[in-house]
Amino acid sequence: MVHINGDKTVVDGNGLVTSLPAAGEIVVFLGIDGNREPWFACRSTHAENLKDLRSLALEEVLPDWQLGLLAQARSLIHWHERRTYCSNCGGRNEIADAGYRRHCPSCNADHFPRTDPVIIIVARHRGRILLGRQTSWASGMYSALAGFIEPGETIEQAARREVFEESGIRIGDVQYVASQPWPFPASLMIGLIGEALSDTISIDARELEDARWIPAAEVLLMVERRHPQGLWATNPMAIAHLLVRTALQSS
Ligand SMILES: [Zn+2]
């Protein structure tokens, strides 16, 4: 039983704390591991030994499968916390199917956890890579551009629209690289590399503080944290890091 309190879980020196939940708390089933041990998650009001999930991922103290388990737990608990009432009739609904459905006894509606697809893309053009940064990011960090897929869009259309809206750059070919669940609260990051058709940047200041074409050799210095001006590119745990590295290998 892993404990989820907002974006945090409970750990001790040896790893996840797996004690029983408080009475009446939300509990969901996560699955069965390779040793045939069942795993559950509960909402927790534990106030001690809390650890932020992003920090846990960065510190690499837990095995990958447990980080995946926490992502699943965080998304599901977050969904239940915000779905006490039916979005169809406003009645109180209840947990069903071990946490993968909520059922409304008033109007008989079923509600399911959702995943929101997000494209994240590294564009390139003649040996350079397009990276941007938001004001809220850590100082000096640049990363891939990203945005939610809108209703009715394909992945490719969303990628071209987002890059154009944020940076003014037109994208032609789009190639899928990999994906990453991002449980803050329930996204699936779809990682892409795009071939730019134009290179004149015009940023949308509501979305980005800066966007620039950076020569591949300089991007490598940013990835390896050896850039002379202290610029750097993405946390190693983020899919953007993989995209930048992949774009560098093939640019
Ligand atoms: Zn209802």
Boltz pocket constraint, residues with backbone or C-beta under 6 A from the ligand:
constraints:
  - pocket:
      binder: B
      contacts: [[A, 86], [A, 87], [A, 88], [A, 89], [A, 90], [A, 91], [A, 104], [A, 105], [A, 106], [A, 107], [A, 108], [A, 109]]
      max_distance: 6.0
